[in-house]
Amino acid sequence: MAVTYARGFRAGTAACGIKAFTAGASAIPRGQRDDLCVVYSASPCDAGGVFTTNKVKSASVVIDQLHLQRNRVQALTINSGNANACTGAQGFRDALLMAKLSADRLDLDPDQVLVSSTGVIGRYLPMDAIKPGIAEACASLSADGGEAAARAIMTTDTVPKTARLDINVGGNAVRVGGMCKGSGMIHPNMATMLAYVTTDAAVEPGFLAAVTKSVADRSFNQVTIDGDSSTNDSFLILANGAAGNEPVRAGTAEAEHLVEALIEVARELSRSIARDGEGATRLITVRVEDATSDAEARTAARTVASSSLVKTAVHGGDPNWGRIVCALGYSGAELALDRLQLSVGGLVVFERGAGVDVDLAAVRRAFEQPEIEIVATLGLGEGKAEAWGCDLSEEYVRINADYTT
Amino acid sequence: MAVTYARGFRAGTAACGIKAFTAGASAIPRGQRDDLCVVYSASPCDAGGVFTTNKVKSASVVIDQLHLQRNRVQALTINSGNANACTGAQGFRDALLMAKLSADRLDLDPDQVLVSSTGVIGRYLPMDAIKPGIAEACASLSADGGEAAARAIMTTDTVPKTARLDINVGGNAVRVGGMCKGSGMIHPNMATMLAYVTTDAAVEPGFLAAVTKSVADRSFNQVTIDGDSSTNDSFLILANGAAGNEPVRAGTAEAEHLVEALIEVARELSRSIARDGEGATRLITVRVEDATSDAEARTAARTVASSSLVKTAVHGGDPNWGRIVCALGYSGAELALDRLQLSVGGLVVFERGAGVDVDLAAVRRAFEQPEIEIVATLGLGEGKAEAWGCDLSEEYVRINADYTT
C-alpha cells in the first residue's frame, strides 16, 4: 500500500478543488478527484531529500530544504494542481501555512512537516480551499490511505504509481513502500516529479540524508520524458524505525542491503513514470554497459533515452539504429565506434563500426513491443547504467499544447 | 543567387536517385528532385569550417577537416539522401572518391574539394549513381545555379533556403551569398544542418578559419529544433577574392564589417531553418538581454528555444509563461527571479519575481502569430543573444516516426 505499507505510516486525502482553480479541463478531468494528501508517521523520521536543480524553485522546495536541516520530519502535505512556483513572497507564506495547518492538526511543530506542490506555475495557492482540505485529510488518516494518496498527487498521470518491497534487516522484517507522480516535464534532474519512499527500518540519524542522492542517481535521475527540468521536483525518503531493528549504520552490510532495497523501490517507481509519459505507448529501457565509468554510462543511457529522434523512431516502430548511435555520439560519453555493439530487443544491429545486416522485420517487431530494451555495449571499461524513457507520440503534443487553457 | 551570388562562383546539380535508394516515400517525395550539387570557384578560396561536435562523424566531415588544413579549396560536392555516416572504411573511400571524381572533372587536386552528405545514417553511398551525377553536375556549372543547388541539398526541408547581402569593403562592392539545409535534428551544436556562405571578398589567408566559429556561435549554433546533434553538420565559408578589394586583415575595421555581413547572412539562413522545422507552424525568436555574458545569454536563449514544453505551448497558442521561466531556470545561466522581466510578443508577462496580471487574450493572440518573440531581460549584466526555434507540432512526430521505413 504505497507510502503506508511500512508500519507506522498513515495517509489521508481531500478534494479541495485546486485543479478546478488552476488547470484546464482538457488537461485534467474534472470530477471528484482528490488533490491533497497528508502522510503521517507515528514517530519522528530520519529523512533525506533530493530536489530540482532548477534555479527557479517552488516555495515548497525551499521550505523543505530548510525543514530537513532539523531532521525531525513526521508528516508530508502535498497538493496537486498548483505548483506554488514563481509566486513571490506570497508563495512562501502559503507553503509555510500549509506546514503549519498540518502541524496544528497533528500536534507537531511546523518544521516537522514537509510540503510539496505540483501543477501550474505562477498562480497563488487557493488557501481558502486548502485549509479545510488539510483538516479533512488529517481527520481521515488511515493505514490503508496509501493508494488514495498516490491518486491525490496525480496531475496528467493516467495511473497512480506505487511500489513496495519486503526485506530482512538484521533478523527484523522491514517494509519499504513508495509512491510518485510524474508524466510530463520529466528529466534527469528530476523535473515535475514528486516521489516518496517510506520505510519502517530504524537508521542512525543522518543516514538517509547521506544516501538519498545516490538512490536518485540510480533511479529517478535516469527517467527522461522530455528534457525539461521543473521547479518542483522532490524525492523524499522517510524512515521511522517501527520495524524495531538495530539502527542501520553507514558502511555496514545492513546499510548496503537497505540502500539496495530503497533503489529497487525507486527504480520500480521510475519505470512507472517512464511508462506513463504523456502520450507514451511504449517503455524504453536503455542499458549501457562497459563504459569508462558508471557516471559516463548514466549520461550515455539518459541521452539515448531522451533523444526526440530515438523516441519518435520507437513510436513509429522504426528500426533506425543510426539515431541511437548518433545520440551516443553527442552524449559526451567516451565512445569508440569500432568497439560499440548495439542491440535492440535482443537483436544485434550494429558492431565493429558499421550496421549489421539483420532481419529488419525482426528489429521492427522488437520496436513494436510495449517494452523495448536498447543495449549499448561500449567496450571501454566496467561502467554500467540504465535509463528509462518512453516513445514520443502525437498525443504528447496534444496534451502539452493546451495545458493551462 | 545563393552560393553563386558572389562573383566567380558557379553551381551545377544532378538527380542521382540517392533519395530513392535510401529514404522512404513517406519522408521524401519521390520525383525528379536533384540530390547532388557541385559548387565551383574560378579561383582558389580562403576557407573556414565548423563541424558537428558529435563523436560519431560522417566520413565527409573527417575528409573536410583534412582538406581544410591545406586551405586551397576551390569546389564543394554535396549529396542529399544518404549521410555516409557509420559506414566504416568504405565510407571514407566513398567520400574521398566523391572529391576525386569532382577534382578530375574540374582539373583540381582532390584536396581542393570539400564534400558533404546528409540523409540516412548507416548505408553505403550508391557510388555507381553518384559518379555520373558528379559528371553531370560539373558539366552544368552556371552562375545561375545557386537556387538549384539549394534545392538539391534539401532532405525533409519544405523550402530551399538562401540569403544574400551587398556590402562595401574598402571602396569595393562585395557580395555575400549562402544556402543551407536543415529542418530535423537541429541543435545548438549544429545537427543535420549543412550551410555554405560564399563571398567574393579578398581576405588574407587564414582569415576565415579564424572567424567561422564566431560566426556560427551567433547564428547556426543558436538554431534549435529538437535537441539532437547529428553526425554530419557542417558550416563552410569560402572567399575567392573576385571583388578585387585589398585583402581583408584581421583586426581592421574592414574585417569587422565583413564578419558582420557573414553573420547577417548566416542569421538569415538560421532563421529560415528554424522556420522550416519539421512540422513547424511558427518561428520563435528568443532574445536574452542583460545577462552576465554573451555566452550565458546564448545558453539561456537556446535553452528556452529548445524546451519541448515551451515549443508545445507556443504551438497551442498557450500563454504559459511559467514554462519559459522554468527553462531559464534550468539553462544553467545566472538568474535572479526578482530582476527578471519577461515579455511575449511585446507584452510584459513576468517581472519582480511574479506573474503580471496581463490580458491573457492579448498574450494568446501574440502566441498565435506566425512569428513570436520572447524577450527575457535578466537584469544582471551586458550579455545578449538571440536563438531561434519553432513550435512542436503533432506533424513533427508523424514525420520522424517513419523516416527510414
Interface residues (C-beta under 8 A of the other chain):
Chain A: T52 T53 N54 K55 V56 K57 A83 A85 C86 T87 G88 A89 Q90 V120 I121 G122 R123 G184 M185 H187 N189 A191 D226 G227 D228 S229 S230 T231 S307 S308 L309 T312 A313 H315 G316 G317 D318 P319 N320 W321 G322 R323 V325 C326 A327 L328 G329 Y330 L335 L337 F350 R352 G353 A354 G355 R364 L392 S393 E394 Y396 V397 R398 N400 A401 D402 Y403 T404 T405
Chain B: T52 T53 N54 K55 V56 K57 A83 A85 C86 T87 G88 A89 Q90 V120 I121 G122 R123 G184 M185 H187 N189 D226 G227 D228 S229 S230 T231 S306 S307 S308 L309 T312 A313 H315 G316 G317 D318 P319 N320 W321 G322 R323 V325 C326 A327 L328 G329 Y330 L335 L337 F350 R352 G353 A354 G355 R364 L392 S393 E394 Y396 V397 R398 N400 A401 D402 Y403 T404 T405
